[in-house]
Amino acid sequence: MESNSSSSAGGAQLTRWTGSPLCRCLESPIVLTSWVDNEPSHGWQKRALIKARNRIRALKTEVEYYKRLKDEERGKN
């Protein structure tokens, strides 16, 4: 869909012939295509994500522990 886009910058009328809206720099945006893996997954991706999730959960638990410890220290003083 081609359209005539215009923008007013500092009183000057700027017009571009483009098929998409102009970005802030008044240039047509570059549209990238999404990529897809051509090869099947081998399971390592899921294992890596599960390992990362478990590590994040462990770190959250550790942070909660230290927060409680700090609150207890403040309560004693």
BAMAR-870786 format. One line per field, with one value per residue (C-alpha): residue number from 1; chain; x, y, z. Coordinates in steps of 0.1 Angstrom, whole numbers. Example, Ala and Ser with C-alpha at 12.3 -4.5 7.8 and 13.67 -1.06 7.14 Angstrom:
k	[1,2]
c	[A,A]
x	[123,137]
y	[-45,-11]
z	[78,71]
//
This chain:
k	[1,2,3,4,5,6,7,8,9,10,11,12,13,14,15,16,17,18,19,20,21,22,23,24,25,26,27,28,29,30,31,32,33,34,35,36,37,38,39,40,41,42,43,44,45,46,47,48,49,50,51,52,53,54,55,56,57,58,59,60,61,62,63,64,65,66,67,68,69,70,71,72,73,74,75,76,77]
c	[A,A,A,A,A,A,A,A,A,A,A,A,A,A,A,A,A,A,A,A,A,A,A,A,A,A,A,A,A,A,A,A,A,A,A,A,A,A,A,A,A,A,A,A,A,A,A,A,A,A,A,A,A,A,A,A,A,A,A,A,A,A,A,A,A,A,A,A,A,A,A,A,A,A,A,A,A]
x	[0,17,8,20,34,41,56,62,96,105,78,92,69,87,70,81,66,67,48,52,51,82,103,115,145,121,135,115,120,138,115,134,121,118,141,133,156,158,171,152,160,180,166,197,178,150,175,194,163,152,187,185,150,161,192,170,146,175,189,154,153,187,178,146,167,192,163,148,182,186,152,159,191,173,147,174,189]
y	[0,32,64,100,106,141,156,191,197,232,247,231,206,173,147,112,87,54,23,25,52,73,68,97,103,108,77,47,19,-12,-42,-74,-108,-133,-163,-199,-228,-251,-279,-297,-290,-316,-309,-290,-258,-269,-283,-250,-231,-254,-251,-213,-212,-234,-211,-180,-197,-206,-170,-156,-179,-168,-131,-137,-154,-125,-100,-118,-120,-83,-75,-97,-78,-45,-58,-68,-33]
z	[0,-12,5,5,40,52,84,96,111,122,99,67,51,44,22,12,-11,8,15,52,79,84,115,137,114,85,67,56,81,70,74,83,77,106,104,111,120,90,111,138,175,193,228,241,238,261,286,286,292,320,336,333,348,378,383,384,409,431,430,438,468,479,476,496,523,525,526,556,573,568,582,612,618,617,641,667,667]
//
